[in-house]
């Protein structure tokens, strides 16, 4: 791909429309996650027993919960948890998926059969129930959740990378690399891996949204981030019992999850358009 292509591809950004919307949706949560200690008016675990279930007001911007904790402060710190889980767990799944995918697709034969049959077996288990089963035997913590989500969501990445690798290994530049005596390891690292990254990045963006939803679901069920630590999922769990008298306890974290997941999905869709040849042709890039 030439420099001209890389420059002209940015023409898609305003034309896609959904990319700016996605960025606008997730940008506040990135700012919240980075600057939570500065932006939060209170400690997220600080109790205000004289202000239990306080309505949103000047002092408590989004009200307080059933223990008098500031919902706005907990929402800011919850953004840290959700984004951290999303990025780390997806990074784990990408590393594992790319490793097995490029090996399976490039070498083929018995290696391909063993890896893909293992992938098929893993895909037989519903991912969320597999995660629940593993979490049930481990102590719930942020590290555990990130590791479990990452270790149970690499199969789709493997299939995607294998498919791309099967196409790439037949290309002329790969044949030329083999004839020049370059080792298989160098071919995989220098030629195969960089060329499978664009679709993997699209998959990763969508995977972050899925990981955030999974963490929120686990925390809602009491198997994720444990109180008093703030998580959007456990904030929803705490708000469900008082939703009639304190709806802000459920609305605020619910909207945060909605906006974040929608934002990442929109960015993923836009990235898919950017790497799709038909979309590039319509945008005048090719």
C-alpha positions as CSV (number, residue, x, y, z in Angstrom):
1,X,0.0,0.0,0.0
2,X,1.4,3.3,-1.0
3,X,1.7,6.6,1.0
4,X,-1.0,8.0,-1.3
5,X,-3.4,5.3,-0.2
6,X,-2.7,5.9,3.5
7,X,-3.3,9.6,3.0
8,X,-6.4,9.2,0.9
9,X,-8.0,6.6,3.2
10,X,-8.7,9.5,5.7
11,X,-11.3,10.7,3.2
12,X,-13.5,7.9,4.6
13,X,-13.5,9.3,8.1
14,X,-16.0,12.2,7.6
15,X,-17.9,10.4,4.9
16,X,-18.5,7.3,7.0
17,X,-20.4,9.4,9.5
18,X,-20.5,6.7,12.1
19,X,-16.8,6.9,13.0
20,X,-17.0,10.4,14.5
21,X,-20.2,9.4,16.4
22,X,-18.4,6.3,17.8
23,X,-15.4,8.4,18.9
24,X,-17.6,11.0,20.5
25,X,-19.5,8.3,22.4
26,X,-16.4,6.7,23.9
27,X,-14.1,9.8,24.3
28,X,-15.8,11.0,27.6
29,X,-15.3,7.5,29.1
30,X,-11.6,7.5,28.2
31,X,-11.2,10.9,29.8
32,X,-13.2,9.7,32.8
33,X,-10.9,6.6,33.1
34,X,-7.7,8.6,32.8
35,X,-8.6,11.5,35.1
36,X,-11.0,9.8,37.5
37,X,-9.0,10.8,40.6
38,X,-9.0,14.4,39.5
39,X,-12.6,14.6,38.2
40,X,-14.3,12.6,41.0
41,X,-15.6,14.9,43.7
42,X,-15.6,12.1,46.3
43,X,-13.9,8.8,47.0
44,X,-16.0,6.1,45.2
45,X,-16.3,4.1,48.4
46,X,-16.8,7.0,50.8
47,X,-20.1,6.7,52.7
48,X,-22.4,9.7,53.3
49,X,-24.9,8.3,55.8
50,X,-26.7,11.7,56.0
51,X,-27.3,11.6,52.2
52,X,-28.6,8.1,51.4
53,X,-30.5,7.9,48.1
54,X,-30.0,11.6,47.6
55,X,-31.5,12.9,44.4
56,X,-29.1,14.4,41.8
57,X,-28.2,17.9,43.0
58,X,-25.5,20.4,43.0
59,X,-23.3,18.5,45.6
60,X,-24.1,15.0,44.2
61,X,-24.3,15.5,40.4
62,X,-25.9,12.0,39.8
63,X,-27.3,11.4,43.2
64,X,-26.2,8.9,45.8
65,X,-26.8,5.2,46.3
66,X,-28.3,3.2,49.1
67,X,-25.1,3.6,51.2
68,X,-24.7,7.3,50.5
69,X,-21.9,6.8,48.0
70,X,-21.6,9.4,45.2
71,X,-22.9,7.8,41.9
72,X,-20.9,10.2,39.7
73,X,-17.6,9.3,41.4
74,X,-18.4,5.6,41.1
75,X,-19.3,6.0,37.5
76,X,-15.9,7.6,36.7
77,X,-14.0,4.8,38.5
78,X,-16.3,2.2,36.8
79,X,-15.1,3.5,33.4
80,X,-11.5,2.5,34.4
81,X,-12.6,-1.1,35.2
82,X,-14.7,-1.5,32.0
83,X,-12.0,-0.1,29.6
84,X,-9.2,-2.0,31.3
85,X,-11.1,-5.3,31.1
86,X,-12.0,-4.6,27.4
87,X,-8.5,-3.8,26.2
88,X,-6.5,-6.4,28.3
89,X,-8.8,-9.3,27.7
90,X,-9.0,-8.6,23.9
91,X,-5.2,-8.2,23.8
92,X,-4.9,-11.7,25.4
93,X,-7.4,-13.2,22.9
94,X,-5.6,-11.5,19.9
95,X,-2.2,-12.8,20.9
96,X,-3.5,-16.4,21.3
97,X,-5.7,-16.2,18.3
98,X,-3.0,-14.9,16.0
99,X,-0.5,-17.4,17.2
100,X,-2.7,-20.4,16.5
101,X,-4.2,-18.8,13.4
102,X,-1.0,-18.1,11.5
103,X,0.5,-21.5,12.4
104,X,-2.6,-23.3,11.3
105,X,-3.0,-21.4,8.1
106,X,0.6,-21.4,7.0
107,X,1.7,-24.9,7.8
108,X,-1.6,-26.7,7.1
109,X,-1.8,-30.5,7.2
110,X,-1.9,-32.3,10.5
111,X,-1.1,-29.1,12.5
112,X,-4.1,-27.3,10.9
113,X,-6.4,-30.3,11.7
114,X,-5.3,-30.5,15.3
115,X,-5.7,-26.8,15.9
116,X,-9.0,-26.3,14.1
117,X,-10.6,-29.4,15.8
118,X,-9.6,-28.0,19.1
119,X,-11.1,-24.6,18.1
120,X,-14.3,-26.5,17.1
121,X,-14.5,-28.2,20.5
122,X,-14.0,-24.9,22.3
123,X,-16.8,-23.3,20.2
124,X,-19.2,-26.0,21.3
125,X,-19.4,-24.4,24.7
126,X,-21.4,-21.2,25.1
127,X,-18.7,-18.7,25.9
128,X,-20.6,-16.9,28.7
129,X,-21.5,-20.2,30.5
130,X,-17.9,-21.3,30.1
131,X,-16.7,-18.1,31.7
132,X,-19.2,-18.6,34.5
133,X,-18.0,-22.1,35.1
134,X,-14.4,-21.0,35.3
135,X,-15.1,-18.0,37.5
136,X,-17.1,-20.2,39.9
137,X,-13.9,-22.0,40.9
138,X,-11.7,-18.9,41.1
139,X,-11.7,-15.9,43.4
140,X,-13.4,-13.0,41.6
141,X,-11.0,-10.2,40.9
142,X,-10.2,-7.8,38.1
143,X,-7.1,-9.9,37.0
144,X,-9.2,-13.2,37.0
145,X,-11.9,-11.6,34.9
146,X,-9.5,-10.2,32.3
147,X,-7.6,-13.5,32.0
148,X,-10.8,-15.7,31.8
149,X,-12.5,-13.5,29.2
150,X,-9.3,-13.4,27.1
151,X,-8.6,-17.2,27.4
152,X,-12.2,-18.0,26.3
153,X,-12.6,-15.6,23.4
154,X,-9.6,-16.3,21.1
155,X,-11.3,-18.9,18.9
156,X,-13.0,-16.4,16.5
157,X,-9.7,-14.6,16.1
158,X,-8.0,-17.9,15.2
159,X,-10.5,-18.7,12.5
160,X,-10.2,-15.2,11.0
161,X,-6.4,-15.2,11.0
162,X,-6.3,-18.7,9.6
163,X,-8.6,-17.7,6.7
164,X,-6.4,-14.7,5.9
165,X,-3.2,-16.7,6.2
166,X,-4.5,-19.4,3.8
167,X,-4.9,-16.6,1.2
168,X,-1.7,-14.8,1.9
169,X,0.5,-17.9,1.7
170,X,-0.3,-18.4,-1.9
171,X,0.7,-14.8,-2.8
172,X,3.8,-14.2,-4.9
173,X,5.7,-12.2,-2.3
174,X,5.4,-15.2,0.1
175,X,6.7,-17.6,-2.6
176,X,9.6,-15.2,-3.2
177,X,10.4,-15.1,0.5
178,X,10.5,-18.9,0.6
179,X,12.8,-19.1,-2.5
180,X,15.1,-16.5,-1.0
181,X,15.7,-18.9,2.0
182,X,14.0,-16.8,4.7
183,X,12.9,-19.0,7.6
184,X,9.3,-19.8,8.3
185,X,9.4,-17.8,11.5
186,X,10.6,-14.7,9.7
187,X,7.9,-15.1,7.0
188,X,5.2,-15.4,9.7
189,X,6.5,-12.4,11.7
190,X,7.5,-10.1,8.8
191,X,5.0,-10.9,6.1
192,X,2.0,-12.8,7.3
193,X,1.3,-11.2,10.7
194,X,1.4,-7.5,9.5
195,X,-0.9,-8.4,6.6
196,X,-3.6,-10.0,8.8
197,X,-3.7,-7.2,11.3
198,X,-6.4,-4.9,9.6
199,X,-9.3,-7.5,9.9
200,X,-7.9,-8.5,13.3
201,X,-8.1,-4.9,14.5
202,X,-11.8,-4.7,13.4
203,X,-12.5,-7.9,15.3
204,X,-10.7,-6.5,18.3
205,X,-12.7,-3.3,18.4
206,X,-15.9,-5.3,18.4
207,X,-14.4,-7.7,20.9
208,X,-13.8,-4.8,23.4
209,X,-17.5,-4.1,23.3
210,X,-18.3,-7.8,24.0
211,X,-15.8,-7.9,26.8
212,X,-17.3,-4.9,28.5
213,X,-20.7,-6.5,28.3
214,X,-19.4,-9.7,29.7
215,X,-17.7,-8.0,32.7
216,X,-20.8,-6.0,33.4
217,X,-22.9,-9.2,33.3
218,X,-20.5,-11.0,35.6
219,X,-20.5,-8.1,38.1
220,X,-24.3,-7.8,37.9
221,X,-24.5,-11.5,38.9
222,X,-22.0,-11.0,41.8
223,X,-19.2,-12.9,40.1
224,X,-17.2,-10.0,38.8
225,X,-15.8,-6.9,40.5
226,X,-16.6,-7.2,44.2
227,X,-17.9,-4.3,46.3
228,X,-16.8,-1.8,47.5
229,X,-14.9,-1.5,44.2
230,X,-16.9,0.4,41.6
231,X,-18.1,-1.4,38.4
232,X,-20.9,-0.5,36.1
233,X,-22.2,-4.0,36.5
234,X,-22.4,-4.0,40.3
235,X,-23.8,-0.5,40.2
236,X,-26.7,-1.9,38.2
237,X,-27.1,-4.8,40.6
238,X,-27.3,-2.4,43.6
239,X,-29.8,-0.2,41.8
240,X,-32.2,-2.9,40.7
241,X,-33.8,-3.1,44.2
242,X,-34.5,0.6,44.5
243,X,-35.2,1.4,40.8
244,X,-38.7,2.8,41.7
245,X,-37.4,5.4,44.2
246,X,-33.9,5.9,42.9
247,X,-33.9,5.3,39.1
248,X,-30.6,7.2,38.7
249,X,-28.7,4.3,40.3
250,X,-29.7,2.1,37.3
251,X,-30.0,4.7,34.5
252,X,-26.5,6.1,34.9
253,X,-24.4,2.9,34.7
254,X,-26.9,1.5,32.1
255,X,-26.4,4.5,29.8
256,X,-22.6,4.3,30.3
257,X,-22.6,0.7,29.2
258,X,-24.9,1.5,26.3
259,X,-22.8,4.4,25.0
260,X,-19.5,2.6,25.4
261,X,-20.6,-0.6,23.7
262,X,-22.3,1.3,20.9
263,X,-19.3,3.5,20.4
264,X,-16.9,0.6,19.9
265,X,-19.4,-1.1,17.6
266,X,-19.7,2.0,15.5
267,X,-15.9,2.3,15.3
268,X,-15.6,-1.3,14.3
269,X,-18.2,-1.0,11.6
270,X,-16.3,2.1,10.3
271,X,-13.0,0.3,10.3
272,X,-14.6,-2.5,8.4
273,X,-15.7,-0.1,5.7
274,X,-12.1,1.4,5.6
275,X,-10.5,-2.0,4.8
276,X,-13.3,-3.3,2.5
277,X,-12.2,-2.9,-1.1
278,X,-15.8,-2.1,-2.3
279,X,-16.2,0.7,0.3
280,X,-12.8,2.1,-0.7
281,X,-13.7,2.1,-4.3
282,X,-17.0,3.9,-3.7
283,X,-15.2,6.5,-1.6
284,X,-12.7,7.1,-4.5
285,X,-9.7,5.7,-2.7
286,X,-8.8,3.1,-5.3
